[in-house]
Amino acid sequence: MPRLSQATKDVRKDAILAAARKLLVRRNFDDVCMAEIASEARVAKGTLFLYFPNKEDLFSAVYLSLFDALGAKYDALIAENLPPAKLLRKTALVMMDHFERNKDFTERFRAGRFNTEKTAELMARTRTANLARLVRIMEICAAGGFLEDFDNAYAASALFGLCRGAIVHKRITGRKLGHEDFADRILHIFIKGIGKK
């Protein structure tokens, strides 16, 4: 029997993760079985178990892949060596796009539909790693004289919260502003604040 190439293995793994995510958006963790995921991914059940020995490992991998993708986007932004103002704006746009694209999954996750001990541990690790990336972006912006070198971890968390809040606001109010317009508003608040001086 011929061995599968790494590219073929990666395609299968991605199909399994996509199938698991799709089913999790529709139903609770306990209501989804591995056989359904294999069927949705169009792989044999035995193949599924070669990649993920149990449902908890699979759903943890779904979560991890989502936030690893965001971390990779932060890394790419850092590597671009953009001027600080442009870096900050692109960072806000990347976050808003990520939140918008993944709102179905993250809402189910936050609602506790499939939280497990393993996913809670992964959540803490990936949030810490992604916060460190955002802190690096704040440091670059401060070193470039665009931001005050205040508390970069707090600044990173504040920007994250503003971007997340903008997506929630957009959904609740039904506003049709695009990410570009929301990014301008977010950065105005982030840099200048909204209080009277």
Buried (B, 14 or more C-beta within 10 A) or exposed (E): EEEEEEEEEEEBBEBBBBBBBBBBBEEEBEEBEBEBBBBBBEBEEEBBEEBBEEBBEBBBBBBBBBBBEBBEBBEEBBEEEBEBBEBBBBBBBBBBBBBBEBBEBBEBBEEEBBBBEBBEEBBEEBEEBBBEBBBBBBBBBBEBEBBEEEEBEEBBBBBBEBBBBBBEEBEEEEEEBEBEEBBEBBBEBBEEEEEEE
